[in-house]
Every structure is written in structure tokens, then in C-alpha cells.
Amino acid sequence: MVSSKSAAALPVVVVGAGPVGLAAAARLLERGLKPLVLEAGPAAGTAVRAWGHVRLFSAWSEVVDPAAAKLLAPTGWQQPEGTRYPTGEEWATDYLQPLAEVLGDRVRLRTEVTGVARAGRDRLVDADRTDQPFTVHTRTADGAEGRITARAVIDASGTWSTPGPLGGDGLPAVGEPSAAARISYRIPDLRDPAVRKRYAGRRTAVAGSGASAFTTLALLAELAREVPGTKAVWILRRGLGADTFGGGEADQLPARGALGLRARQAVTDGHAEAVTGFRTAAVETADGQLTLVAEDGRRLEPVDEVVALTGLRPELSVLSELRLGLDERLQAPVALAPLIDPNIHSCGTVYPHGAKELAHPEQNVYIVGMKSYGRATTFLALTGYEQVRSVAAALAGDHEDAARVELTLPETGVCSGGGLTAESAGGQDSSAAAEEDGCCSAPAGTPVRAGGC
């Protein structure tokens, strides 16, 4: 058993140095607690940098945490113009990296968390469980293994590393793994000559019905106007409807609405062909091309490449020795799940939530950020910042402030009211959410207007 005095000296381990993880560290410092951020990648915002060519739907004023801004202010850091929309790369280099530098040795890079447990207690053991600190097992880039003792754990590791498969039943389609060289699960960066060559003048299947798919369709349409023969085949698990392309001009995130209109234009102009009600069951490889086969037996004409953008999902194995309370469908905390169910809610109709809704049977463990939403979509950076403000208050013992959750989010202009159908929920994703923002995204060259989440 660890004394209360000894426990108070232990750090709160934060997993992930993305936007929400670093905001958590800033909030913990604000509360007089000791954060220790563990990041598997080589830099702050490693996942964000991976989609650095994509522009956020949220303006700078919505993607900087207030506590982080206060921490940065004494260094002379100037917050970028609030109405401007950053790319992922700008978000990482102009905000996340300076924030990590201010946090200093409270952030450890190239340190992967391989498991979390109660000290000396596996998942089964009840005896004195809540009196034990946590042991966080780590592995550094050079293979060295270690353990860190912590008073609490905040998992802000996101979902970027676990994209959904092409298969319509949630598992990889037959032949999908063996065709991996021709299948991408990310928005292609057509600024890269090698990537551009991969898609130029070729036929590409794009699977998905969310912002990432819209972005990819818009990018390929631009490429098609420059390079004849470039063609996209847009695979949707549902049919085309009034809300397929988002809220358009009615979307309170103007950049997102504009992107949906650009995707629709790609179809109208013939640069993308929509194939509806297609749930992929198999991928056949022949003569250097791929043929997608649906569960109903339909076969598409062969394509050269596939971009599968069918959502993201949480990786939970590192928490397997903890007692989590997760919804069986969404893999989100049970109290949060009904508030974010994509069959009912858009990002703007989600009820504000904090430590209470994020709690688990295992005390002092919180999953925050995009990962807290499990398989649900339309997560916003502002939501994550409010989550960690509340969690930090709870860990500091200020339960009154933890319960005071006040957050107003914009409507999407598309999925409020009746919500999404089960099919559309399975096919949507949020490209910037992958990296923790969840504000969705647009190609870096897309003109945007002021506003955002």
C-alpha cells in the first residue's frame, strides 16, 4: 500500500503528446499536479504531422487550449490569427511543438506505452486494489523496457494508428491483407511526387462517406483536371441522399460544408463515379490491378489503387489489465456512449461532458480525446480540451469544478435531429480526428471562411 503522501508525489501519466494530451498536461500543471507525457513518436503531435498536408475545419481560435496558451505566453509565443485555418503541419509546428518545449522533461518522446496495470494486481484481484498506484510499462525506441509508477493515467493516444478495414463487416476483406501494397488507409499527399505518380492517370477506388473521403475525392478531381485518365470510383456502403455531401452552406463549420460541395462537384463533373450500397467482401489481385467484390456478388471494374477511409477505432490492448466500463457497440465509456451515438447525435448536439461521463470502474483512469469516442465520429478539439479541464479538476479533488462542464458546439448542418443511419455511421470518419482534432479537414489549398468549432 502506498501512503497518501507518497501517492501525491507520483506523476499523472498522460499517454500521447497530441493536442489533447498536451492540453491535459497544461491543465494538470494549472492544478498543481505533476504530469508526465509519454509519446511513442519522435516529436510532439506525431500523428498530426502524419496528415500535415490537410487543413483543419476549425480555425486557430478553436484549436488552442486556454491553459496551454497561458503556459506559452511567458515565452513570447504569439497565437496565430484566430480566424485562420491551420494545416496539420502548422498546428504541430506552431503550437504543439512549442508547448512540448515549454513542458520540457515532462514530455518523453520515443517512449511507447505497452501496458498499464495496478501495482501487483492483475485485472482479477480485488484485495487493496484501489490503494495501489498504477504501473505503466514502457519501451523506448532502442528497445529498453521500463516501468513508471503513477497516481493516475490519462490515455490521450487517439485512434490514428488503427484505421478501419475495407471489409464491410468490420474485418479485413478476403484478400485485403495480401493487397496491402495497393491499399492506403490515409488521405494521399499529392504534393509528394512519388505519391502523385501513384494516382496520376490511374483508376482509384475511394471507400468511405466522411470528410476523409470527401478530401480525397476533391484532391483526385484536381489531379484529373491536370492529368487525363485520372479517375475515382467512390464506394459507399449506403445510398446517395440529400445529406450525403454534408450540410453545404448550412454547415456551421463553413470549411467542412465547402469540402462536401467540392466532393459533389467531383461527381457532377465525372471525375468520380459513385457506387452505392457496396459492402466489400473480397479483394482480388490480377495483372497488377485490384477487383473489389461486394457481399451481394457485384464486382467492380479493376482499379489500380484503393484508398480505404472507413473510420478509426480505439486500440485498447494496453489497458487490458484495467477494469474499464465500455459500451459494447461504440467502445466508449458507458456513460458517454448514449451522448455521442452517431445514430442520434452530430458533433453539435453532443451534451457537454467531463470526468463523470469519462469515469471507469477502475478509479483514476480516464480515456480522453478522440479515443474516448471509441468508434463514434465527429469529435472536436474543443470537446477534448473541456474533457481534460474537467478530469484535471477531478484528480485535484475539485469535484465541483469537474462537474461544471460548459461547452457550446456548432451544428454540423447535416446529422442533427434524426441522426445518421446505421450504415452511414459505419462509413464516416473524421480525418483530423485521427490525429486527435476531429474537426474534420480539407485539402491544404482549399479556401476557407471564418468560423469553425
C-alpha positions as CSV (number, residue, x, y, z in Angstrom):
1,M,0.0,0.0,0.0
2,V,1.3,3.5,-0.9
3,S,0.6,6.3,1.6
4,S,-1.4,9.2,0.5
5,K,1.6,11.4,0.9
6,S,3.7,9.2,-1.4
7,A,0.9,8.9,-3.9
8,A,0.6,12.7,-4.1
9,A,4.3,12.8,-5.2
10,L,3.7,10.4,-8.1
11,P,3.0,11.8,-11.6
12,V,-0.2,11.6,-13.5
13,V,0.9,9.7,-16.7
14,V,-0.6,11.1,-19.9
15,V,-0.3,8.8,-22.9
16,G,0.2,10.7,-26.1
17,A,1.7,14.1,-26.9
18,G,-1.1,15.2,-29.3
19,P,-3.3,18.2,-28.9
20,V,-5.5,16.8,-26.1
21,G,-2.6,15.0,-24.3
22,L,-0.5,18.2,-24.1
23,A,-3.6,20.2,-23.0
24,A,-4.1,17.6,-20.3
25,A,-0.5,18.3,-19.1
26,A,-1.1,22.0,-19.1
27,R,-4.3,21.6,-17.1
28,L,-2.6,19.3,-14.6
29,L,0.1,21.9,-14.0
30,E,-2.5,24.5,-13.5
31,R,-3.9,22.3,-10.7
32,G,-0.5,21.8,-9.1
33,L,-0.3,18.2,-10.2
34,K,2.7,16.6,-11.8
35,P,2.2,15.4,-15.4
36,L,4.4,13.1,-17.3
37,V,3.5,12.8,-21.0
38,L,4.7,9.7,-22.9
39,E,4.8,9.9,-26.6
40,A,5.7,6.9,-28.8
41,G,6.7,9.1,-31.8
42,P,9.8,11.2,-32.3
43,A,8.0,14.6,-31.8
44,A,5.0,16.2,-30.3
45,G,2.0,15.7,-32.5
46,T,3.5,12.8,-34.4
47,A,0.1,11.7,-35.6
48,V,-0.9,15.2,-36.6
49,R,2.2,15.6,-38.6
50,A,1.3,12.4,-40.5
51,W,-1.6,14.3,-42.1
52,G,0.2,17.6,-42.2
53,H,-0.9,18.3,-45.7
54,V,-4.6,18.5,-44.6
55,R,-6.2,21.7,-43.4
56,L,-8.5,21.7,-40.3
57,F,-12.1,22.8,-40.4
58,S,-11.5,24.6,-37.1
59,A,-9.8,28.0,-37.0
60,W,-6.8,28.7,-34.8
61,S,-9.1,30.2,-32.1
62,E,-10.8,26.8,-31.6
63,V,-7.7,24.6,-31.6
64,V,-5.5,26.2,-28.9
65,D,-6.3,25.2,-25.3
66,P,-6.6,28.2,-22.9
67,A,-4.4,26.7,-20.2
68,A,-1.7,25.8,-22.8
69,A,-1.9,29.4,-24.2
70,K,-1.2,30.7,-20.7
71,L,1.7,28.4,-20.3
72,L,3.2,29.6,-23.6
73,A,2.6,33.3,-23.1
74,P,5.7,34.0,-20.9
75,T,7.9,32.6,-23.7
76,G,6.8,35.3,-26.1
77,W,4.7,32.8,-28.2
78,Q,2.1,34.6,-30.3
79,Q,-1.1,32.8,-31.0
80,P,-1.7,32.7,-34.8
81,E,-4.6,34.8,-36.2
82,G,-7.7,33.3,-34.7
83,T,-9.8,33.2,-37.9
84,R,-7.2,31.4,-40.0
85,Y,-7.4,27.7,-40.5
86,P,-4.1,25.8,-39.9
87,T,-2.9,22.7,-41.7
88,G,-1.9,19.7,-39.6
89,E,1.7,20.6,-40.1
90,E,1.1,24.2,-38.9
91,W,-0.8,23.0,-35.9
92,A,2.1,20.8,-34.9
93,T,5.0,23.1,-35.6
94,D,3.4,26.4,-34.5
95,Y,1.6,25.2,-31.4
96,L,2.2,21.6,-30.3
97,Q,6.0,21.7,-30.6
98,P,6.4,25.0,-28.6
99,L,4.0,23.6,-26.0
100,A,6.0,20.4,-25.6
101,E,9.2,22.5,-25.3
102,V,7.7,24.5,-22.5
103,L,6.7,21.3,-20.7
104,G,10.4,20.2,-21.1
105,D,11.3,17.0,-19.4
106,R,7.6,16.4,-18.5
107,V,7.4,15.1,-22.1
108,R,9.3,11.9,-23.0
109,L,9.4,11.2,-26.7
110,R,10.1,7.8,-28.4
111,T,8.5,6.1,-25.4
112,E,5.8,3.7,-26.2
113,V,3.3,2.6,-23.5
114,T,3.0,-1.2,-23.8
115,G,0.6,-1.8,-20.8
116,V,-1.0,-0.3,-17.7
117,A,-2.0,-2.1,-14.5
118,R,-2.4,-1.6,-10.8
119,A,0.8,-2.3,-9.0
120,G,0.9,-6.0,-8.1
121,R,-2.7,-6.5,-9.1
122,D,-3.9,-8.1,-12.4
123,R,-7.5,-7.5,-13.6
124,L,-8.8,-10.3,-11.4
125,V,-7.6,-9.2,-8.0
126,D,-9.8,-7.2,-5.7
127,A,-7.7,-7.1,-2.5
128,D,-6.5,-3.5,-1.7
129,R,-6.8,-2.7,-5.4
130,T,-7.8,1.0,-5.1
131,D,-4.9,1.6,-2.6
132,Q,-2.3,0.6,-5.2
133,P,-0.7,3.1,-7.7
134,F,-0.5,2.3,-11.4
135,T,2.4,0.7,-13.1
136,V,2.9,2.0,-16.7
137,H,5.0,-0.4,-18.8
138,T,7.1,1.3,-21.5
139,R,9.5,0.6,-24.3
140,T,11.8,3.1,-25.8
141,A,12.9,3.3,-29.4
142,D,16.1,1.5,-28.7
143,G,14.2,-1.4,-27.1
144,A,14.8,-0.6,-23.5
145,E,11.9,-1.6,-21.3
146,G,10.8,0.1,-18.1
147,R,8.1,0.8,-15.6
148,I,6.7,4.1,-14.3
149,T,4.7,4.3,-11.1
150,A,1.8,6.7,-11.4
151,R,-1.1,8.1,-9.3
152,A,-3.4,8.3,-12.3
153,V,-3.5,7.6,-16.0
154,I,-5.0,9.7,-18.8
155,D,-5.0,8.0,-22.1
156,A,-5.0,10.6,-24.9
157,S,-3.3,8.3,-27.5
158,G,-6.0,8.8,-30.1
159,T,-7.1,6.4,-32.9
160,W,-4.8,7.3,-35.7
161,S,-2.9,4.0,-35.5
162,T,-6.0,1.8,-36.0
163,P,-7.9,2.7,-39.2
164,G,-10.9,0.6,-40.1
165,P,-10.5,-2.0,-42.8
166,L,-12.0,-2.1,-46.2
167,G,-14.2,-5.1,-45.4
168,G,-17.9,-4.3,-45.0
169,D,-18.3,-6.4,-41.9
170,G,-15.7,-4.6,-39.9
171,L,-13.0,-7.2,-40.6
172,P,-10.4,-7.1,-43.5
173,A,-12.0,-8.3,-46.7
174,V,-10.7,-11.6,-48.1
175,G,-7.5,-10.7,-50.0
176,E,-7.2,-7.3,-48.4
177,P,-4.0,-8.0,-46.4
178,S,-2.2,-9.5,-49.4
179,A,-3.1,-6.5,-51.5
180,A,-1.8,-4.1,-48.9
181,A,0.8,-2.6,-51.2
182,R,-2.0,-1.1,-53.3
183,I,-4.3,-0.1,-50.5
184,S,-3.9,3.1,-48.5
185,Y,-5.8,4.0,-45.3
186,R,-4.8,7.7,-45.3
187,I,-5.6,10.8,-47.4
188,P,-2.9,10.8,-50.1
189,D,-0.4,13.7,-50.1
190,L,-0.3,14.6,-53.7
191,R,2.4,17.2,-53.1
192,D,4.8,14.3,-52.9
193,P,5.9,13.4,-56.4
194,A,6.1,9.7,-55.6
195,V,2.6,9.7,-54.2
196,R,1.3,11.8,-57.1
197,K,2.7,9.4,-59.6
198,R,0.9,6.5,-57.8
199,Y,-2.5,8.1,-58.6
200,A,-2.0,10.2,-61.7
201,G,-3.6,8.8,-64.8
202,R,-4.9,5.8,-62.9
203,R,-8.2,4.5,-61.6
204,T,-8.6,4.6,-57.8
205,A,-11.4,3.3,-55.6
206,V,-12.2,5.5,-52.6
207,A,-14.2,3.8,-49.9
208,G,-15.9,5.9,-47.2
209,S,-18.5,8.6,-46.8
210,G,-16.9,11.0,-44.4
211,A,-14.6,14.1,-44.5
212,S,-11.6,12.0,-45.4
213,A,-13.3,10.5,-48.4
214,F,-14.5,14.0,-49.5
215,T,-11.0,15.3,-49.2
216,T,-9.6,12.5,-51.3
217,L,-12.3,12.9,-54.0
218,A,-11.6,16.6,-54.2
219,L,-7.8,16.0,-54.5
220,L,-8.2,13.4,-57.2
221,A,-10.6,15.6,-59.1
222,E,-7.9,18.4,-59.1
223,L,-5.4,15.8,-60.3
224,A,-7.8,14.6,-63.0
225,R,-8.1,18.2,-64.4
226,E,-4.3,18.1,-64.8
227,V,-3.6,14.5,-65.8
228,P,-6.0,12.8,-68.2
229,G,-7.1,9.3,-67.3
230,T,-7.2,10.0,-63.5
231,K,-10.5,8.6,-62.2
232,A,-12.0,7.9,-58.8
233,V,-14.6,5.3,-58.1
234,W,-16.4,6.3,-54.9
235,I,-17.6,3.3,-52.9
236,L,-20.4,3.9,-50.4
237,R,-22.0,1.4,-48.1
238,R,-25.2,3.3,-48.2
239,G,-27.1,5.1,-51.0
240,L,-26.9,8.7,-52.2
241,G,-29.2,11.1,-50.3
242,A,-29.8,14.7,-49.5
243,D,-27.2,14.6,-46.7
244,T,-24.5,12.5,-48.5
245,F,-22.3,15.6,-49.1
246,G,-22.8,17.2,-45.7
247,G,-24.5,20.4,-44.8
248,G,-23.1,22.6,-47.6
249,E,-23.8,26.2,-46.9
250,A,-25.9,25.3,-43.9
251,D,-22.9,23.8,-42.1
252,Q,-21.8,25.9,-39.2
253,L,-18.3,24.7,-40.0
254,P,-18.0,26.5,-43.3
255,A,-14.9,24.8,-44.5
256,R,-16.4,21.4,-44.0
257,G,-19.5,22.4,-45.9
258,A,-17.4,23.7,-48.7
259,L,-15.5,20.5,-48.9
260,G,-18.7,18.5,-49.3
261,L,-19.7,20.7,-52.2
262,R,-16.3,20.1,-53.8
263,A,-16.8,16.4,-53.5
264,R,-20.2,16.7,-55.1
265,Q,-18.7,18.7,-57.9
266,A,-16.2,15.9,-58.5
267,V,-19.1,13.5,-59.1
268,T,-21.0,16.0,-61.2
269,D,-18.0,16.7,-63.4
270,G,-17.5,13.0,-64.0
271,H,-14.1,12.8,-62.2
272,A,-15.7,10.4,-59.6
273,E,-18.2,7.7,-60.1
274,A,-20.4,6.8,-57.2
275,V,-21.1,3.1,-56.4
276,T,-23.8,2.8,-53.7
277,G,-24.8,0.0,-51.3
278,F,-21.4,-1.7,-51.9
279,R,-20.0,-3.6,-48.9
280,T,-16.7,-5.1,-49.8
281,A,-16.3,-8.8,-49.1
282,A,-13.2,-9.6,-51.2
283,V,-10.2,-8.0,-53.0
284,E,-8.9,-10.0,-56.0
285,T,-5.5,-9.2,-57.4
286,A,-4.7,-9.9,-61.1
287,D,-2.5,-8.4,-63.7
288,G,-1.3,-5.6,-61.4
289,Q,-4.9,-4.4,-60.6
290,L,-7.5,-5.0,-57.9
291,T,-11.1,-6.1,-58.3
292,L,-13.4,-5.4,-55.4
293,V,-16.2,-7.9,-54.8
294,A,-19.3,-6.9,-52.8
295,E,-21.2,-9.1,-50.3
296,D,-24.1,-9.3,-52.8
297,G,-21.7,-10.6,-55.5
298,R,-21.3,-7.4,-57.5
299,R,-17.8,-6.9,-59.0
300,L,-16.3,-3.5,-59.8
301,E,-14.2,-2.9,-62.9
302,P,-10.5,-3.4,-61.9
303,V,-8.7,-0.4,-60.3
304,D,-5.1,0.4,-59.9
305,E,-5.3,1.7,-56.3
306,V,-7.6,1.7,-53.3
307,V,-8.0,4.4,-50.6
308,A,-10.0,2.9,-47.7
309,L,-11.3,5.7,-45.4
310,T,-13.8,3.7,-43.3
311,G,-13.3,5.3,-39.9
312,L,-11.0,4.7,-37.0
313,R,-11.2,2.6,-33.9
314,P,-9.6,2.6,-30.4
315,E,-6.6,0.3,-29.6
316,L,-7.4,-1.0,-26.1
317,S,-5.0,-3.9,-25.6
318,V,-2.6,-1.8,-23.5
319,L,-5.4,-1.2,-21.0
320,S,-6.4,-4.9,-20.8
321,E,-5.4,-5.3,-17.1
322,L,-7.6,-2.4,-16.0
323,R,-11.3,-2.6,-15.3
324,L,-12.9,-0.4,-18.0
325,G,-16.5,0.3,-18.4
326,L,-17.0,0.5,-22.2
327,D,-20.1,0.4,-24.3
328,E,-20.3,-2.8,-26.3
329,R,-21.1,-1.1,-29.6
330,L,-19.1,2.1,-29.6
331,Q,-16.2,1.1,-27.3
332,A,-16.7,4.4,-25.5
333,P,-17.2,4.9,-21.7
334,V,-20.7,3.6,-20.9
335,A,-21.9,7.0,-19.5
336,L,-20.6,8.8,-22.6
337,A,-21.8,6.4,-25.3
338,P,-25.5,7.5,-25.3
339,L,-24.4,11.1,-25.6
340,I,-22.3,10.6,-28.7
341,D,-24.2,7.8,-30.5
342,P,-23.8,8.8,-34.2
343,N,-27.3,7.4,-34.9
344,I,-28.7,10.2,-32.9
345,H,-26.1,13.0,-32.5
346,S,-23.9,15.2,-34.5
347,C,-20.8,16.9,-33.0
348,G,-23.0,19.9,-32.3
349,T,-25.7,18.1,-30.4
350,V,-23.4,16.1,-28.1
351,Y,-24.2,17.0,-24.5
352,P,-21.2,18.6,-22.8
353,H,-19.4,16.1,-20.7
354,G,-16.4,15.6,-18.4
355,A,-14.8,13.5,-15.7
356,K,-18.2,12.0,-14.6
357,E,-19.0,10.6,-18.0
358,L,-15.4,9.5,-18.7
359,A,-15.0,7.6,-15.4
360,H,-14.5,3.8,-15.3
361,P,-14.8,1.2,-12.6
362,E,-11.0,1.5,-12.3
363,Q,-10.7,4.8,-10.4
364,N,-8.3,7.5,-11.7
365,V,-8.2,6.1,-15.2
366,Y,-9.5,8.3,-18.0
367,I,-9.6,7.8,-21.7
368,V,-9.9,11.3,-23.3
369,G,-9.8,12.9,-26.8
370,M,-10.7,11.0,-29.9
371,K,-10.1,7.7,-28.2
372,S,-12.8,8.4,-25.7
373,Y,-15.4,8.4,-28.5
374,G,-14.5,4.8,-29.4
375,R,-15.9,4.2,-32.9
376,A,-18.1,7.3,-32.9
377,T,-17.1,10.2,-35.1
378,T,-17.3,14.0,-35.4
379,F,-15.1,14.6,-32.4
380,L,-13.9,18.2,-31.9
381,A,-10.8,19.6,-30.4
382,L,-12.8,21.9,-28.1
383,T,-14.5,18.8,-26.7
384,G,-11.2,17.2,-25.8
385,Y,-9.9,20.4,-24.2
386,E,-13.0,20.6,-22.0
387,Q,-12.7,16.9,-21.1
388,V,-9.2,17.3,-19.7
389,R,-10.1,20.5,-17.9
390,S,-12.7,18.5,-16.0
391,V,-10.5,15.5,-15.5
392,A,-7.7,17.6,-14.1
393,A,-10.1,19.2,-11.7
394,A,-11.4,15.8,-10.5
395,L,-7.9,14.5,-10.0
396,A,-7.1,17.6,-7.9
397,G,-10.1,16.9,-5.8
398,D,-12.1,19.8,-7.1
399,H,-15.2,17.8,-7.9
400,E,-17.5,20.9,-8.1
401,D,-15.4,22.4,-10.9
402,A,-15.1,19.0,-12.5
403,A,-18.9,18.8,-12.7
404,R,-19.1,22.3,-14.2
405,V,-18.9,21.4,-17.8
406,E,-19.9,24.3,-20.2
407,L,-19.3,24.0,-23.9
408,T,-21.3,25.1,-26.9
409,L,-20.6,23.4,-30.2
410,P,-21.7,24.3,-33.7
411,E,-24.2,22.1,-35.5
412,T,-22.9,20.1,-38.5
413,G,-25.8,21.2,-40.6
414,V,-26.4,17.6,-41.6
415,C,-26.8,15.0,-38.9
416,S,-28.7,16.7,-36.2
417,G,-32.3,15.8,-35.4
418,G,-32.8,12.3,-36.8
419,G,-29.1,11.4,-36.7
420,L,-27.2,9.1,-39.0
421,T,-28.4,5.8,-40.3
422,A,-26.5,2.8,-39.1
423,E,-24.9,2.4,-42.5
424,S,-23.7,6.0,-42.6
425,A,-22.3,5.8,-39.1
426,G,-20.2,2.8,-40.1
427,G,-18.8,4.6,-43.1
428,Q,-18.0,8.0,-41.7
429,D,-14.7,9.2,-40.3
430,S,-13.0,12.4,-39.5
431,S,-9.5,12.8,-40.9
432,A,-8.3,15.3,-38.4
433,A,-9.9,13.4,-35.7
434,A,-7.5,10.6,-36.4
435,E,-4.8,12.7,-35.0
436,E,-7.0,13.9,-32.1
437,D,-8.6,17.0,-33.5
438,G,-11.6,15.5,-35.1
439,C,-12.7,18.8,-36.6
440,C,-12.5,17.2,-39.9
441,S,-10.4,18.6,-42.7
442,A,-9.9,20.0,-46.2
443,P,-7.1,19.9,-48.7
444,A,-4.4,22.4,-47.8
445,G,-5.2,24.6,-50.8
446,T,-9.0,24.8,-50.1
447,P,-10.2,28.4,-49.5
448,V,-12.0,28.6,-46.1
449,R,-14.0,31.2,-44.3
450,A,-14.0,32.3,-40.7
451,G,-15.9,30.2,-38.3
452,G,-15.4,26.7,-37.1
453,C,-15.8,24.6,-34.0
